[in-house]
Amino acid sequence: MNSSGSNIITLKEAITTIPLDSHRYLANIPLDHCYLKTAHGGLLVSVIISAVQQHFSSTLQSHNQPHTFDMETIFLRPATAGRAVVEIKEVKLGANVSTIHFVLLQDNDERVVGYASNMNLDTEMGISYPTPNALSPEPGPVDIVKLADGTDLSWVGYNIPWHAASFLKPITHFKYFSPIKAPPLKNITDVWMTFISPEERFTNEMLGSIADHWHRMPENYRPKSVWNGAVLPANALQAATQGTPITAYSTSFAYPTLSLHMEVKKLLPPQGVKWLFMRARSTEIKNGRFDAEIIIMDEKLELVALSHQVCHITKSAQIPDDGRMVKAGKL
């Protein structure tokens, strides 16, 4: 169920795969999770994770390595809504860790390639040291209960309404909360996320999709951008206090992901979690290319996953979204 009350395909359903044989898995990428007809890279990563984990629970079940914890993905060509096949080839089968090679194909054309490693995170054991991983600069304080009912004065919530002609369908499934006081560095973006639908929860299979949602740091260098880290919460705050709409998303730039590496640090509970925090940071934005270091944490700010991405900044025709009213959180 989306923000307009219409039935749509959930993220869990969108990334589901079914076996065609012992090494091939079929996905049906829905328009509800595409930018126009193009599937974003993170969605494809989650589709592949679904296929890989299914492979380890069936063909490689005897290895007892159900969890994909390390993944390197290269995006060769855009993938679109519709049927896609994930082909898997075993590269190294080990007692503790096994690695496979994957290819995502559409129309027999390779769109995404890479490697994934699996192990059993429930039984993982080894040397551990207390390694400080506090975020710097620290994100603003948060009260999850107040965040949920829109009364946390350090964060303001908003969502992009779903509608049939929306360019932004992938991000209409979530409600976002940005700090009212933007991070002091323009190369950093902080956000809390939850699903619009109260029934949906974040699971480990979804982390690829989530990691690819919020690395628009270049927008922080454009003072008039509606996605600027200072402008967006100000607009959302105005909407929350005065009932006025936030300006519809519009940009002349796109940020296609060229590659995405992800390491899972923590298993989320099988039933999933309602909240995730994400920090995205760029070390350098130069010559139309930038890196995105993504840190995903749970509501206790415990580390869940890390991602490193290489992205392009491309000039494109300005595409405004038709959803003009953004529902902001209460104060």
Summary of the structure (lengths in Angstrom):
residues: 331
radius of gyration: 19.5
end to end distance: 25.0
largest distance: 60.1
contacts: 1066
relative contact order: 0.16
helix: 18%
strand: 34%
